[in-house]
Amino acid sequence: MAMDWKNIIAQIQELGGLTQPQIAAIVGCGQATVSDLANGKTREPRHSLGQALCALLERASAQATTSQALTPFDSSAIESIAKKEA
């Protein structure tokens, strides 16, 4: 079953208060890639990008429930979360 990347990116934006360029910078891709996923132009990102987006959503959700601002973090933090989920 395919992931709903449009919804995932929308949730990251809503919960984390992030723009598409900010999401792209955090997960290590171009803004056009995030835009293509958000608009349904691209249906499946590469595996590592999908993991990074899921990890970012998890972090945005956790921080939203604690009313903390989503702060920038490096890609090693995303990779660490993604590896724990795999």
N, CA and C of each residue as an Amber inpcrd file, in Angstrom:
protein
   258
   0.8360000  -1.1840000   0.0000000   0.0000000   0.0000000   0.0000000
   0.8820000   1.2490000   0.0000000   0.5590000   2.1860000  -0.8580000
   1.3490000   3.4050000  -0.9930000   1.0450000   4.3770000   0.1490000
   2.0430000   5.1280000   0.5050000   1.8820000   6.1530000   1.5410000
   1.2010000   7.3710000   0.9230000   0.4950000   8.1120000   1.7380000
  -0.1630000   9.3440000   1.2980000   0.7780000  10.5110000   1.5920000
   1.7260000  10.7350000   0.6870000   2.7620000  11.7410000   0.9120000
   2.1820000  13.1460000   0.9460000   1.1120000  13.3870000   0.1890000
   0.4700000  14.7060000   0.2220000   0.0240000  15.0170000   1.6500000
  -0.6070000  14.0510000   2.2950000  -1.0970000  14.2210000   3.6560000
   0.0620000  14.3260000   4.6510000   1.0740000  13.5230000   4.4570000
   2.2280000  13.5540000   5.3750000   2.8900000  14.9240000   5.3450000
   3.1070000  15.4650000   4.1570000   3.7410000  16.7810000   4.0610000
   2.8210000  17.8600000   4.6370000   1.5350000  17.7580000   4.3730000
   0.5900000  18.7320000   4.9410000   0.6150000  18.6850000   6.4680000
   0.6960000  17.4880000   7.0370000   0.7490000  17.3610000   8.5000000
   2.0400000  17.9410000   9.0520000   3.1590000  17.6920000   8.3740000
   4.4390000  18.2610000   8.8160000   4.3450000  19.7880000   8.8140000
   3.7580000  20.3320000   7.7560000   3.6290000  21.7900000   7.6670000
   2.7370000  22.3210000   8.7820000   1.6210000  21.6600000   9.0180000
   0.6750000  22.1240000  10.0300000   1.2310000  21.9550000  11.4440000
   1.7060000  20.7580000  11.7570000   2.1690000  20.4740000  13.1220000
   3.5010000  21.1390000  13.4420000   4.3810000  21.1720000  12.4430000
   5.7150000  21.7210000  12.6830000   5.8590000  23.1770000  12.3180000
   4.8530000  23.7140000  11.6300000   4.9470000  25.1080000  11.2160000
   6.0630000  25.3430000  10.2160000   6.3200000  24.3500000   9.3820000
   7.4310000  24.4320000   8.4340000   6.9400000  24.6790000   7.0180000
   7.7450000  25.3780000   6.2490000   7.4670000  25.5870000   4.8330000
   8.0940000  24.4460000   4.0290000   7.7170000  24.3370000   2.7770000
   8.3180000  23.3070000   1.9320000   9.8360000  23.4570000   1.8290000
  10.3850000  24.6730000   1.6560000  11.8430000  24.7970000   1.6320000
  12.5030000  24.3450000   2.9480000  11.8440000  24.6180000   4.0660000
  12.3900000  24.1840000   5.3550000  12.3600000  22.6620000   5.4730000
  11.2670000  22.0520000   5.0510000  11.1790000  20.5920000   5.0710000
  12.2870000  20.0040000   4.2070000  12.4480000  20.5510000   3.0170000
  13.4740000  20.0630000   2.0980000  14.8680000  20.1540000   2.7110000
  15.1560000  21.2730000   3.3510000  16.4790000  21.4520000   3.9640000
  16.7040000  20.4500000   5.0890000  15.6700000  20.1810000   5.8660000
  15.8030000  19.2600000   6.9920000  16.0100000  17.8310000   6.5130000
  15.2580000  17.4110000   5.4890000  15.3410000  16.0150000   5.0530000
  16.3770000  15.7880000   3.9580000  16.9760000  16.8570000   3.4500000
  18.0710000  16.7070000   2.5000000  17.6550000  16.4640000   1.0570000
  16.6600000  17.2190000   0.6140000  16.2670000  17.1200000  -0.7940000
  15.9690000  18.5260000  -1.2910000  15.5910000  18.6410000  -2.5360000
  15.2390000  19.9410000  -3.0900000  13.8000000  20.2990000  -2.7840000
  13.5100000  21.5960000  -2.7670000  12.1470000  22.0470000  -2.5150000
  11.2080000  21.5360000  -3.5890000  11.6860000  21.4120000  -4.8130000
  10.8430000  20.9110000  -5.9040000  10.3850000  19.4850000  -5.6260000
  11.2310000  18.6860000  -4.9970000  10.8640000  17.3120000  -4.6500000
   9.7280000  17.3000000  -3.6370000   9.8330000  18.1390000  -2.6180000
   8.7730000  18.2420000  -1.6120000   7.4910000  18.7350000  -2.2720000
   7.5970000  19.7280000  -3.1460000   6.4330000  20.2510000  -3.8490000
   5.7810000  19.1740000  -4.7090000   6.5870000  18.4010000  -5.4250000
   6.0460000  17.3320000  -6.2720000   5.3040000  16.2850000  -5.4450000
   5.8310000  15.9520000  -4.2760000   5.1540000  15.0010000  -3.3920000
   3.8650000  15.6000000  -2.8460000   3.9210000  16.8720000  -2.4540000
   2.7540000  17.5420000  -1.8810000   1.6310000  17.7110000  -2.8990000
   1.9970000  17.8320000  -4.1570000   0.9990000  18.0260000  -5.2150000
   0.6040000  16.7320000  -5.9070000   1.2050000  15.6130000  -5.5040000
   0.8790000  14.3290000  -6.1040000   1.5580000  14.0720000  -7.4320000
   2.4370000  14.9600000  -7.8470000   3.1620000  14.7720000  -9.1080000
   4.1200000  13.5940000  -9.0050000   4.7530000  13.4530000  -7.8380000
   5.5930000  12.2980000  -7.5300000   4.8560000  11.4910000  -6.4780000
   4.6910000  10.2070000  -6.7270000   3.9190000   9.3810000  -5.7920000
   4.7820000   8.6520000  -4.7790000   6.0100000   8.3240000  -5.1310000
   6.8910000   7.6010000  -4.2160000   8.2890000   8.2040000  -4.2310000
   8.7600000   8.6950000  -3.1030000  10.1360000   9.1970000  -3.0270000
  11.1020000   8.0230000  -2.8570000  12.3860000   8.3150000  -2.9680000
  13.3740000   7.2650000  -2.6790000  13.1930000   6.8410000  -1.2210000
  13.6250000   5.6290000  -0.9190000  13.3910000   5.0440000   0.3990000
  13.9140000   5.9230000   1.5300000  15.1430000   6.4170000   1.3910000
  15.7310000   7.2150000   2.4710000  14.9620000   8.5200000   2.6920000
  14.4390000   9.1100000   1.6260000  13.6550000  10.3310000   1.7730000
  12.3240000  10.0320000   2.4580000  11.7020000   8.9320000   2.0930000
  10.4590000   8.5340000   2.7480000  10.6500000   8.3280000   4.2420000
  11.7550000   7.6790000   4.6030000  12.0520000   7.4720000   6.0250000
  12.2720000   8.8030000   6.7310000  12.9910000   9.7070000   6.0790000
  13.2610000  11.0100000   6.6870000  11.9730000  11.8060000   6.8820000
  11.0730000  11.7660000   5.9050000   9.8040000  12.4690000   6.0380000
   8.9550000  11.8740000   7.1580000   8.9290000  10.5600000   7.2640000
   8.1740000   9.9140000   8.3460000   8.7610000  10.2660000   9.7100000
  10.0840000  10.2940000   9.7950000  10.7400000  10.6550000  11.0500000
  10.4390000  12.1150000  11.4090000  10.4340000  12.9810000  10.4020000
  10.1210000  14.3870000  10.6490000   8.6730000  14.5480000  11.1030000
   7.7660000  13.8050000  10.5010000   6.3680000  13.8460000  10.9330000
   6.2420000  13.3670000  12.3750000   6.9490000  12.3110000  12.7160000
   6.9080000  11.8030000  14.0900000   7.3920000  12.8630000  15.0680000
   8.4660000  13.5230000  14.6980000   9.0190000  14.5530000  15.5800000
   8.0770000  15.7610000  15.6680000   7.5090000  16.1590000  14.5390000
   6.5760000  17.2870000  14.5430000   5.3510000  16.9660000  15.3960000
   4.8610000  15.7350000  15.2870000   3.6970000  15.3200000  16.0770000
   4.0140000  15.3340000  17.5660000   5.1770000  14.7990000  17.9210000
   5.5770000  14.7550000  19.3280000   5.7440000  16.1580000  19.8950000
   6.3570000  17.0270000  19.1250000   6.5840000  18.3760000  19.6270000
   5.2920000  19.1830000  19.6590000   4.3710000  18.8880000  18.7580000
   3.0860000  19.5990000  18.7640000   2.2760000  19.2470000  20.0030000
   2.3800000  17.9950000  20.4510000   1.6140000  17.5890000  21.6320000
   2.2070000  18.1530000  22.9120000   3.4640000  18.5620000  22.8610000
   4.0860000  19.1520000  24.0430000   4.1910000  20.6730000  23.9220000
   3.6010000  21.2240000  22.8570000   3.5860000  22.6760000  22.6150000
   4.9810000  23.2700000  22.4940000   5.9190000  22.4940000  22.0130000
   7.2670000  23.0030000  21.7850000   7.4250000  23.3420000  20.3110000
   8.2450000  24.3200000  20.0320000   8.5180000  24.6810000  18.6430000
   9.3950000  23.6030000  18.0140000   9.1640000  23.3420000  16.7340000
   9.9920000  22.3910000  16.0110000  11.2820000  23.0930000  15.6330000
  12.3650000  22.6270000  16.1790000  13.6490000  23.2540000  15.9310000
  14.4160000  22.4790000  14.8740000  15.2460000  23.1640000  14.1120000
  16.0290000  22.4720000  13.0950000  16.9540000  21.4460000  13.7260000
  17.1960000  20.3840000  12.9970000  18.1270000  19.3790000  13.4600000
  18.8490000  18.8060000  12.2670000  19.9760000  18.1680000  12.5200000
  20.7650000  17.6730000  11.3990000  20.2620000  16.3210000  10.9160000
  20.7380000  15.9140000   9.7540000  20.2500000  14.6890000   9.1320000
  20.6040000  13.4520000   9.9430000  21.6280000  13.5130000  10.7760000
  21.9690000  12.3470000  11.5850000  20.8540000  12.0310000  12.5790000
  20.1320000  13.0490000  13.0330000  19.0020000  12.8180000  13.9350000
  17.8800000  12.0930000  13.1930000  17.6280000  12.4800000  11.9620000
  16.6090000  11.8190000  11.1580000  17.0160000  10.3720000  10.9100000
  18.2690000  10.1640000  10.5250000  18.7530000   8.8130000  10.2450000
  18.6410000   7.9340000  11.4810000  18.9160000   8.4850000  12.6380000
  18.8260000   7.7230000  13.8750000  17.3970000   7.2710000  14.1350000
  16.4380000   8.1750000  13.9530000  15.0350000   7.8280000  14.1460000
  14.5950000   6.8080000  13.1120000  14.9840000   7.0110000  11.8630000
  14.5890000   6.1160000  10.7820000  15.1320000   4.7040000  11.0090000
  16.3580000   4.5960000  11.5030000  16.9620000   3.2820000  11.7460000
  16.2250000   2.5540000  12.8690000  15.7710000   3.2830000  13.8650000
  15.0270000   2.6630000  14.9780000  13.7070000   2.1100000  14.4790000
  13.1000000   2.7710000  13.4840000  11.8180000   2.3300000  12.9550000
  11.9590000   1.1500000  12.0010000  13.1270000   0.9890000  11.4070000
  13.3220000  -0.0700000  10.4070000  13.4750000  -1.4410000  11.0140000
